[in-house]
């Protein structure tokens, strides 16, 4: 299963970015292969409108099955994620990616 985290950096020690649409990076962890990747999303900052849906589309392209973030996506982005079956978990805003993964595994994040 591919789990994607919104992050301020590109590794497990990075802080979670509480934003979704304008997150700086996605940290992508594949639980099956134990592979860790990142995607630089900083180009989205130049988008005047529609950052959330565009970011949601990129998440789908990356093959995400679970999204872990701070505040969660807005309405339009939530709609995109919902129709594609991506599960969204929020409440990881003050954690590192590794801490957020542990919280997800422990069931202590809120499913959105």
TORMI-159101 format. One record per residue: residue in three letters; x, y, z of N, C-alpha, C in turn. Coordinates in pm, whole numbers, plus 32768, in hexadecimal, padded with zeros to 4 digits. Atoms other than C-alpha are relative to their C-alpha. Example, Ala and Ser with C-alpha at 12.3 -4.5 7.8 and 13.67 -1.06 7.14 Angstrom:
+------+--------+---------+------+---------+----------+-------+--------+---------+------+
! resn ! n_east ! n_north ! n_up ! ca_east ! ca_north ! ca_up ! c_east ! c_north ! c_up !
+------+--------+---------+------+---------+----------+-------+--------+---------+------+
!  ALA !   8059 !    7F89 ! 8000 !    84CE !     7E3E !  830C !   805A !    8078 ! 8000 !
!  SER !   7FAE !    7F89 ! 7FFA !    8557 !     7F96 !  82CA !   7FB3 !    806D ! 8049 !
+------+--------+---------+------+---------+----------+-------+--------+---------+------+
This chain:
+------+--------+---------+------+---------+----------+-------+--------+---------+------+
! resn ! n_east ! n_north ! n_up ! ca_east ! ca_north ! ca_up ! c_east ! c_north ! c_up !
+------+--------+---------+------+---------+----------+-------+--------+---------+------+
!  UNK !   8054 !    7F8B ! 8000 !    8000 !     8000 !  8000 !   8058 !    807C ! 8000 !
!  UNK !   7FB6 !    7F83 ! 8006 !    8081 !     815B !  7FA5 !   7FBE !    8067 ! 805B !
!  UNK !   802D !    7F99 ! 7FA3 !    8062 !     825A !  80BB !   804C !    807F ! 7FDE !
!  UNK !   7FC3 !    7F81 ! 8024 !    80A1 !     83C5 !  8063 !   7FEA !    8064 ! 8071 !
!  UNK !   8002 !    7F9C ! 7F95 !    80F4 !     84D3 !  8161 !   801A !    808A ! 7FC2 !
!  UNK !   7FDB !    7F78 ! 8025 !    80E9 !     864B !  812B !   8072 !    8027 ! 805D !
!  UNK !   7F8A !    7FE8 ! 7FAE !    823D !     86C1 !  81A1 !   8049 !    807F ! 7FD8 !
!  UNK !   7FAD !    7F8A ! 8019 !    832A !     87E7 !  81BD !   808C !    7FDA ! 7FD2 !
!  UNK !   7F80 !    8033 ! 802F !    844E !     870E !  814F !   7FE9 !    7F7D ! 7FB7 !
!  UNK !   800E !    8075 ! 8056 !    8495 !     85CE !  8092 !   8026 !    7F7B ! 8041 !
!  UNK !   7FDD !    807E ! 7FBE !    84D5 !     84C3 !  819C !   7FAB !    7FEA ! 807D !
!  UNK !   8051 !    8026 ! 7F8B !    8447 !     8418 !  82D3 !   8013 !    805D ! 8077 !
!  UNK !   7FE8 !    7FA2 ! 7F93 !    84E1 !     851F !  83BB !   7FC2 !    8089 ! 7FE6 !
!  UNK !   803C !    7F7F ! 8024 !    842E !     863D !  8308 !   7F80 !    8016 ! 804F !
!  UNK !   807D !    7FDD ! 7FBE !    8314 !     86F5 !  83B4 !   7F8D !    7FF3 ! 7F9C !
!  UNK !   8079 !    8004 ! 8052 !    81B5 !     86BE !  8332 !   7FDC !    808F ! 7FDB !
!  UNK !   8035 !    7F7E ! 802B !    813A !     87E4 !  8264 !   7F6A !    7FFA ! 8019 !
!  UNK !   808F !    8008 ! 7FE2 !    7FE0 !     8830 !  82EF !   7FA7 !    801F ! 7F88 !
!  UNK !   804D !    7FDE ! 8078 !    7F73 !     88B2 !  819A !   7FFC !    7F89 ! 7FA2 !
!  UNK !   8006 !    8068 ! 8066 !    7F00 !     87CC !  8087 !   8023 !    8039 ! 7F77 !
!  UNK !   7FF2 !    7FD0 ! 8089 !    7EDF !     888F !  7F43 !   8086 !    803E ! 7FE2 !
!  UNK !   7F80 !    7FBB ! 8015 !    801C !     8958 !  7F6E !   8071 !    7FC2 ! 8053 !
!  UNK !   7F95 !    8045 ! 7FB9 !    80EA !     8854 !  8027 !   8081 !    800A ! 7FB0 !
!  UNK !   7F7F !    7FF6 ! 8044 !    825C !     886F !  7FDA !   8027 !    7F7B ! 7FBF !
!  UNK !   7FD9 !    8084 ! 8032 !    8297 !     86F9 !  7FAF !   7F97 !    7F98 ! 8022 !
!  UNK !   8041 !    807D ! 7FD8 !    81F0 !     85A9 !  7FAE !   8070 !    7F9F ! 8022 !
!  UNK !   7FA8 !    8071 ! 7FE0 !    82AD !     8496 !  8063 !   7FAA !    7F85 ! 7FEB !
!  UNK !   804E !    8074 ! 802A !    8238 !     834C !  7FD0 !   8043 !    7F83 ! 8037 !
!  UNK !   7FCB !    807C ! 7FC5 !    8265 !     820B !  8095 !   7FAE !    7F8B ! 7FCE !
!  UNK !   8041 !    807A ! 8031 !    8215 !     80BE !  7FF2 !   8016 !    7F93 ! 8069 !
!  UNK !   7FF4 !    8064 ! 7F94 !    81CC !     7FCB !  810D !   8028 !    7F77 ! 7FCB !
!  UNK !   7FE1 !    8083 ! 8037 !    81EC !     7E9D !  8028 !   8094 !    7FF1 ! 7FE0 !
!  UNK !   7F73 !    8008 ! 8028 !    8346 !     7EE9 !  7F9C !   805E !    8043 ! 8064 !
!  UNK !   7FB2 !    7FB2 ! 7F9D !    83BA !     7FC2 !  80C5 !   804F !    8070 ! 7FBB !
!  UNK !   7FBE !    7F98 ! 804C !    8421 !     80C1 !  7FBC !   7FCE !    8089 ! 802A !
!  UNK !   8022 !    7F77 ! 7FDD !    8428 !     8233 !  8014 !   8029 !    805C ! 7F8D !
!  UNK !   7FE8 !    7FA0 ! 806B !    840A !     8342 !  7F0A !   7FCC !    8087 ! 802D !
!  UNK !   803D !    7F7E ! 7FE6 !    83B9 !     84B2 !  7F04 !   7FDF !    8042 ! 7F7B !
!  UNK !   8028 !    7FB2 ! 8074 !    8312 !     859F !  7E12 !   8003 !    8093 ! 8029 !
!  UNK !   7FF5 !    7F71 ! 7FE7 !    8368 !     8712 !  7E08 !   7F86 !    8046 ! 7FC6 !
!  UNK !   807D !    7FC1 ! 802A !    821C !     87CD !  7DFB !   8008 !    8099 ! 8006 !
!  UNK !   7FF3 !    7F70 ! 7FEB !    82A8 !     892E !  7E29 !   7FD7 !    8054 ! 7F88 !
!  UNK !   802A !    7FB5 ! 8076 !    8252 !     8994 !  7CC4 !   7F6F !    802D ! 800A !
!  UNK !   808E !    7FDE ! 7FF1 !    80E4 !     89A1 !  7D30 !   7FEE !    808B ! 803D !
!  UNK !   8008 !    7F7B ! 7FC3 !    8131 !     8AE4 !  7DED !   7FDF !    806B ! 7F9A !
!  UNK !   8018 !    7F9B ! 8066 !    811F !     8BA1 !  7CA4 !   7F72 !    7FFB ! 7FC8 !
!  UNK !   808B !    800C ! 802E !    7FB9 !     8B2D !  7C64 !   7FA7 !    8062 ! 804D !
!  UNK !   8057 !    7F9F ! 7FBF !    7EC0 !     8C42 !  7CA9 !   7F82 !    7FBD ! 8039 !
!  UNK !   807C !    8043 ! 7FD7 !    7D91 !     8B5C !  7CC1 !   800B !    7F6B ! 7FE1 !
!  UNK !   800A !    808E ! 801F !    7D46 !     89E9 !  7CCD !   8073 !    7FAA ! 8031 !
!  UNK !   7F8E !    804E ! 7FCF !    7E77 !     8976 !  7D91 !   7FD2 !    7F7B ! 803D !
!  UNK !   8030 !    807A ! 7FBE !    7DAB !     8879 !  7E5A !   7FDE !    7F91 ! 7F9E !
!  UNK !   8022 !    8068 ! 8060 !    7D10 !     87BC !  7D36 !   8079 !    7FD1 ! 7FAE !
!  UNK !   7F89 !    8027 ! 804C !    7E5A !     87C1 !  7C74 !   805A !    7FA7 ! 8055 !
!  UNK !   7FAF !    8052 ! 7FA5 !    7F12 !     8738 !  7DA3 !   7FBE !    7F78 ! 8014 !
!  UNK !   8049 !    807F ! 7FF1 !    7E03 !     8630 !  7DD2 !   8016 !    7FA7 ! 7F85 !
!  UNK !   7FE9 !    804D ! 807A !    7E2E !     85C5 !  7C67 !   808D !    7FC5 ! 7FFF !
!  UNK !   7F75 !    8031 ! 7FFA !    7FA8 !     85A5 !  7C98 !   8008 !    7F8B ! 8063 !
!  UNK !   8002 !    806B ! 7F9C !    7F67 !     84CF !  7DCD !   7FCB !    7F7F ! 7FC2 !
!  UNK !   8039 !    8074 ! 8045 !    7E90 !     83E5 !  7CFC !   8065 !    7FC7 ! 7F9D !
!  UNK !   7F9B !    802C ! 8061 !    7F9E !     83D7 !  7BED !   8072 !    7FB4 ! 8046 !
!  UNK !   7F95 !    8041 ! 7FB4 !    809A !     8372 !  7CFA !   7FD5 !    7F78 ! 8038 !
!  UNK !   8031 !    8082 ! 7FD3 !    7FBE !     8247 !  7D52 !   7FDF !    7FF9 ! 8094 !
!  UNK !   801D !    7FFD ! 7F71 !    7F63 !     82B6 !  7EB2 !   7F80 !    7FB4 ! 8021 !
!  UNK !   8077 !    8042 ! 7FCB !    7E72 !     81DE !  7F75 !   7FD5 !    8042 ! 8083 !
!  UNK !   8019 !    7FBB ! 7F82 !    7E8F !     82A1 !  80BB !   804A !    8085 ! 7FFD !
!  UNK !   7FC2 !    7F7D ! 7FEF !    7ED6 !     8413 !  80F7 !   8000 !    8021 ! 8095 !
!  UNK !   7FF5 !    7FD3 ! 7F75 !    7F55 !     848B !  8248 !   8031 !    8090 ! 7FFC !
!  UNK !   7FE4 !    7F72 ! 8006 !    7F58 !     8602 !  8280 !   7FDA !    8043 ! 8084 !
!  UNK !   8022 !    7FB4 ! 7F88 !    7F1E !     8714 !  837E !   7F6D !    8024 ! 8003 !
!  UNK !   8088 !    7FCB ! 7FFD !    7DDD !     87CD !  8330 !   7FA1 !    7FBE ! 7F9E !
!  UNK !   8056 !    8042 ! 8062 !    7D5C !     8706 !  8208 !   7FE5 !    8058 ! 7F88 !
!  UNK !   801D !    7FB7 ! 807A !    7CFB !     8769 !  80A8 !   7F7B !    804A ! 8009 !
!  UNK !   807C !    7FB5 ! 8009 !    7BEF !     8869 !  8056 !   7F96 !    7FB3 ! 7FB3 !
!  UNK !   8073 !    8042 ! 803D !    7AA0 !     8819 !  7FB9 !   8016 !    7FC5 ! 7F76 !
!  UNK !   7FEC !    8032 ! 8088 !    7B03 !     87FB !  7E4B !   8066 !    7F8F ! 7FFD !
!  UNK !   7F9A !    8069 ! 7FFA !    7C3C !     8730 !  7E97 !   7FC9 !    7F83 ! 8044 !
!  UNK !   803D !    8073 ! 7FBC !    7B77 !     8653 !  7F87 !   7FA8 !    7FB1 ! 7FA1 !
!  UNK !   8055 !    8042 ! 8061 !    7A83 !     8609 !  7E70 !   8051 !    7FA8 ! 7FA1 !
!  UNK !   7FA9 !    804D ! 8059 !    7B9C !     8597 !  7D89 !   8032 !    7F83 ! 8049 !
!  UNK !   7FC9 !    8071 ! 7FB4 !    7C34 !     84BA !  7E98 !   7F95 !    7F99 ! 8022 !
!  UNK !   806E !    8059 ! 7FDC !    7AE6 !     842B !  7F00 !   7FD7 !    7FA7 ! 7F8A !
!  UNK !   802A !    804E ! 8075 !    7A8A !     83BF !  7D9F !   8069 !    7F9A ! 7FD5 !
!  UNK !   7F96 !    805E ! 8026 !    7BDA !     8311 !  7D75 !   801E !    7F9C ! 806E !
!  UNK !   7FF0 !    8063 ! 7F96 !    7BC6 !     8257 !  7EC1 !   8076 !    8016 ! 805C !
!  UNK !   7F90 !    7FE4 ! 7FA6 !    7CEE !     82FD !  7F6F !   7FC9 !    801D ! 808B !
!  UNK !   8028 !    7FE8 ! 7F76 !    7CC0 !     82E9 !  80E8 !   8053 !    8074 ! 8037 !
!  UNK !   7FBC !    7F89 ! 7FCD !    7D15 !     8432 !  8197 !   7FFE !    7FFD ! 809A !
!  UNK !   7FF2 !    7FF9 ! 7F6F !    7D97 !     8448 !  82FC !   803E !    8087 ! 8024 !
!  UNK !   7FD2 !    7F7B ! 7FD7 !    7DC8 !     8598 !  83AB !   802B !    7FFF ! 8093 !
!  UNK !   7FD7 !    7FF1 ! 7F75 !    7E59 !     8614 !  84F1 !   8093 !    7FE8 ! 8018 !
!  UNK !   7F71 !    801C ! 7FF1 !    7FCA !     85DB !  84AC !   8054 !    807E ! 7FF5 !
!  UNK !   7FBD !    7F81 ! 801A !    8024 !     874D !  8493 !   807B !    801F ! 8053 !
!  UNK !   7F8C !    7FE2 ! 7FAB !    811F !     8757 !  85B2 !   805F !    7F8A ! 800B !
!  UNK !   7FB0 !    807A ! 7FFB !    81CF !     8611 !  855F !   8065 !    7FFD ! 7F8E !
!  UNK !   7FAC !    8021 ! 8072 !    82EA !     8595 !  8488 !   7FB6 !    7F97 ! 7FAE !
!  UNK !   803D !    8068 ! 8053 !    8294 !     84A9 !  836C !   8004 !    7F7A ! 8049 !
!  UNK !   7FF4 !    807F ! 7FB8 !    8314 !     8385 !  843B !   7F9E !    7FF8 ! 8075 !
!  UNK !   8061 !    7FFE ! 7F91 !    8243 !     83EC !  856A !   7F72 !    7FF2 ! 7FCB !
!  UNK !   8086 !    8009 ! 803B !    8112 !     8415 !  8489 !   7FE4 !    7F71 ! 7FD1 !
!  UNK !   8011 !    808C ! 802A !    8149 !     82B8 !  83F9 !   7FE1 !    7FA9 ! 807A !
!  UNK !   8018 !    804D ! 7F86 !    815E !     8228 !  8559 !   7F74 !    801B ! 8038 !
!  UNK !   8085 !    7FDD ! 7FD0 !    8021 !     82E5 !  85BD !   7F94 !    7FBF ! 7FAA !
!  UNK !   805D !    8040 ! 805B !    7F6E !     8260 !  8489 !   7FF5 !    7F6A ! 8021 !
!  UNK !   7FFF !    8090 ! 7FE1 !    7FD6 !     80FA !  84D9 !   7FBD !    7FE3 ! 8086 !
!  UNK !   803C !    8011 ! 7F7B !    7F63 !     812A !  8643 !   7F6C !    8024 ! 8000 !
!  UNK !   808E !    7FDB ! 800A !    7E0F !     81AA !  85CA !   7FDE !    8082 ! 8047 !
!  UNK !   801D !    7F86 ! 7FB4 !    7E33 !     82FD !  8671 !   7FEE !    807D ! 7FAA !
!  UNK !   8021 !    7F8F ! 8058 !    7DFD !     83DC !  853F !   7F6D !    7FF9 ! 7FDC !
!  UNK !   8090 !    7FFA ! 8020 !    7CA1 !     844F !  84DB !   7FEC !    7FEA ! 7F6B !
!  UNK !   8022 !    8016 ! 808D !    7C13 !     83C5 !  8398 !   7FA0 !    806D ! 7FD5 !
!  UNK !   8050 !    7F8E ! 8030 !    7B83 !     84E3 !  82CF !   7F9A !    7FD2 ! 7F99 !
+------+--------+---------+------+---------+----------+-------+--------+---------+------+
